[in-house]
Amino acid sequence: MTPAQKQLVRDSFPSIAALSKPISMLFYGRLFQIDPALRPMFKQDIEVQGRKLMDMLTALTTNLDHFDDLVPMLKALGQRHAGYGVRPEHYPLVTKSLIWAFAVARDRDFYRQLREAWSTVVEMAATVMKDGDAELPRTP
């Protein structure tokens, strides 16, 4: 991730955080529209899930210069998600749905460079989460 992309993410996060509830609702709505089979994985209230999502985005945004510090937490998160039934092929759907929700909520303020910067952050986190899943012991 380039320094310019990090700055774009940091600069845009306050407006994303201010729209956290609508973004969360857009995100989950889009995710379940793309793959309705994912809905049963979400046992908690979607508003609670949305707050957890925003907490994760806050952690990512505030640690862009120290991403390695997040690796253990992201791997553990990936392992927990595997326990909920999340598979590696679900991560691109999550990324696509989240970036779509940002774009809808921010409208013209979500230009190409900003979309690419956020996509990079989310994909970095997803990669580490999938690595955590891959470290889980598999039963034959």
Residue, then its C-alpha position, 0 to 999 in steps of 0.5 A: m500500500t502506498p503512502a498516498q493510498k494510506q493518506l486517502v484512507r485516513d482522510s476519508f475514514p471520518s466520513i465513512a465512520a459518520l455514515s457507519k450505520p447506513i454503510s453497514m446496512l448497505f453492506y450486509g444487504r448487498l452481501f446477502q443479495i449477492d449470496p443469500a446462503l451467507r445470511p444464516m452465518f450472521k446470528q447476531d443483530i445486523e446492527v451489532q455486526g455493523r458496529k463490529l465491522m466499523d470497529m475493524l475498519t477503525a483498527l485498520t485505518t489507525n494502524l496503516d503504518h503498523f499493519d504487522d501489529l494487526v496480523p495476530m488479531l486478523k489471523a485469529l479473526g479469520q479462524r473464528h470466521a472459519g468456525y462460522g462457516v466462512r470460506p476463502e471464496h467468501y472474502p472477495l464477496v465481502t470486499k466487493s459488497l463493502i466497497w460498493a456500500f462505500a461508493v453508494a454512501r459517498d456517491r461522487d466522493f468515492y472516486r477511483q483512487l479512493r476506491e483502489a485505496w480502500s480495496t487494497v486495505v480490505e484485501m490486505a486484511a482478507t489475505v491475513m484472515k485467510d492465512g489464519d484460516a489456512e493455519l487451522p488443523r483440518t480433519p481428513 
